[in-house]
Amino acid sequence: MIDQDSQRSSRPIVLIKGLFKSYRRGVQEVPVLQGIDLTIEEGSFVALMGPSGSGKTTLLNLIAGIDGPDDGSLIVGGTDITGLTDAELARWRADHVGFIFQFYNLMPVLTALENVELPLLLQKLNRRQRREHALLALDLVGLVERVHHYPKELSGGQQQRVAIARAIVSDPLLIMADEPTGDLDKKSGEEVLDLLQQLNRDFGKTIIMVTHDPRAADKAGTVYHLDKGVLNNQ
Amino acid sequence: MALLRLILRNVLRQGLRSSLTVTGMAVAILAFCLLRTTVEAWYAGVAAASPNRLVSRNAVSLIFTLPLSYRQRILSVPEVTHVAYANWFGGIYIDEKHFFPRMAVGPSSFFDLFPEFRLSERQVKAFWTQRNGCIVGRKLVEKYRWKIGDTITLTGNIYPGEWRFVLVGVYDGATKSTDETQFFFRWDYLDEVVKKVLPSESGRVGWYIVQIASPNNAGTVSGAIDALFRSSLAETLTETEKAFQMGFVAMTEAIVVAVRVVSFVVIGVILIVLANTMAMTARERQPEYATFKTLGFGPGFLVTLIVGESMAIALLGGILGVGLSVPTADAFSKQVGPLLPVFHVHWKTMALSLGVSLAIGIAAAGLPAWRAVRIRIAEALGHVG
């Protein structure tokens, strides 16, 4: 679980140099990221903004190790993740990254508690320890009274809070949030953003968030704009 | 444990789809069980044949008889311990639809050669005391609700006339594979009548049943018996009882092959149905698989998840199908009666069916599992850009 005593530091947690990524659509090669240089400090709350197709989600995926770059250097938490195999990357993600998705991506057949327990199945914890950690995470997001509810029995905001609990339960180095308020009403979106802010402020978690919403970006300490694959302002 | 829970909940997730697939699987396995049992029933006579019994018949054809005098000469062959004989009687009971094997047998040691027919000494004694006595298998007695002392009338077709028999004994099979639908009466009673109506056929038997000391000598003894009657008016052809029974089955081999093929076609069809279900399921759950991969779960987890679900559905259907096969086979057996006298689902067939169910489960999940392992997370999540 989250280490409440974590201290902010200016240690770079993400170091990106000359990052290129393109996708193939038919015979055409479509460049998505074109030489990104970026440093993110530990304990920061970063928002990546930009129009659709600007490459912000691709950048998030690359930092999170769920996609690989065509070229460039990508060091996260001191590990050059471009040199890892698929299996090593899976292990690395399980140990270092928590994910929050736009559509929550909870398992519909699992209760809130079981969903939060999922990442812990990959840790060396027994059932009781897993349960304790998951309950603590759910308590932190204010859903301890809903632990035995299935996703369909929860509102969108509550589901996203379960997803946040799942993202933080293994105390990851980084929390990656892809449009975390994109599917929520204004009030629920505010609550989720406040929760992310709290995680960053009170627990020193490093959060990288992709968003379209300027109000969401306002909650972040640092905002980067991407346009046509180029990080052009800050 | 968490994985098993996840698999079981996934099975129950699409209730209607899973129930229909399980039902389809159950029907297919039921059909497979019954078709395999039909093949086994076809070979029941072969399976029940004793290795130390030979059958000697007319070398030209089974429809030609042999002189009764051969018995003593066969008995003189080394290794031969007993010789019995039988005639196919044919005949009609009620009408042609009520078929069961009816045979005239002799001599008085006949039942000693068939330890698989279990009946009391008293009944055997009554049979050889009562000239027109008959001994009948348990299934036949139950079917026609006969009881000891009843008179059973057969209308002769090979041997003309009305034949009245008194039921003096009922035999039970030593095992489930023993035919309990046969009707035996005394050969000397038959010969008595034949002497009057068909004198030329008197003193002749349909085939000899020869008991030998050791099955290892079956070939030598068969050769020795046939050598005795070489160049005679009625040459013999002696073979093991198994080979004799196989001769009947061989006549209908094409049907057996067809039944076997159909049983595998049924399996092929249900394999495609289950593979389609699993492919649909896996396609719908691609974002979930991508989420699992994102969280750090490896290919082994996804394969176990998909194969486990497929195997659970297949096994549920298999268990249901096998469970239904027993009462269905019993009902079928009662309907077909002596046509397939030994018709019960053997435990080996049940085990094979469950094994086939599991194999179907694994095979059906192969392609969806392979696809799930290969999906690119970013694409499956729909987050590229």
Interface residues (C-beta under 8 A of the other chain):
Chain A: Y23 V32 S52 G53 S54 G55 K56 T57 T58 N61 A64 I66 D67 A87 A90 R91 W92 R93 A94 D95 F99 F101 Q102 N105 M107 P108 V109 L110 E114 E117 L118 P119 L121 L122 R127 D178
Chain B: M1 A2 L3 R5 L6 R9 N10 L12 R13 P287 E288 T291 K293 T294 L295 G296 F297 G298 R376 I377 A378 L381 H383 V384 G385
